Amino acid sequence: MKKHQDWNGKYCPHRILSEDRWGSFLKRIEEAMKPKDSEKPTEKDDDTMKFTSTTAKAAVRDYIQQAVDKKVIDKSWLEKFDNGTMTSGDFEGLKIIIAQRSA
């Protein structure tokens, strides 16, 4: 943080300088920049797809397999599903891609 005075010699910000409040002004800025407890980064949730039904899991895998077989998507998507690293967000995006490319 610089004062106008640091750049052009002008006695500015004059009230803060004349009242000798520059140090406290900088401390208030520093405090305002610190993250609050509610702003602290949280641990990222594991959003990988989880299934409570083997039928649903098989249906999703079949859906992806059919898109791979039709060459609508790359087989790496099926590998990602089989490895258990596909997230719900990945799948939602993949459904849009498949729909667009199949139309």
C-alpha positions, -999 to +999 in steps of 0.1 A: +000+000+000+014+033-010+004+069-002+000+095-029+030+112-012+052+082-021+046+088-058+043+126-063+053+142-030+018+155-024+009+154+013-019+129+008-039+113+023-036+145+044-060+137+073-045+103+079-010+117+078-017+148+099-035+126+125-006+101+124-030+073+115-011+057+086+000+027+106-034+020+120-049+024+085-025-003+072-033-026+101-071-023+093-065-031+057-043-061+067-071-073+091-098-069+064-077-090+040-074-120+063-099-147+056-127-150+082-135-184+097-164-188+073-141-180+044-114-206+052-111-232+024-129-263+032-117-298+023-130-308-011-157-334-010-152-366-028-177-363-056-170-396-073-201-414-084-214-439-059-242-464-065-265-481-040-280-502-068-259-526-090-287-522-116-283-485-118-245-488-120-248-513-148-273-491-166-249-461-164-220-482-176-241-495-205-251-460-215-214-449-216-204-481-234-230-476-261-218-440-267-182-453-270-193-481-294-210-454-315-178-434-314-197-405-298-172-403-270-137-415-263-132-448-245-113-430-218-147-421-203-155-457-198-121-463-182-127-434-159-161-449-149-146-484-144-117-469-123-142-452-100-128-417-107-158-403-126-175-376-107-212-367-108-202-335-126-182-354-152-213-376-159-237-347-161-214-330-186-209-363-205-247-367-209-249-333-225-220-341-249-236-374-258-270-358-264-254-330-286-233-354-307-261-379-311-286-353-324 
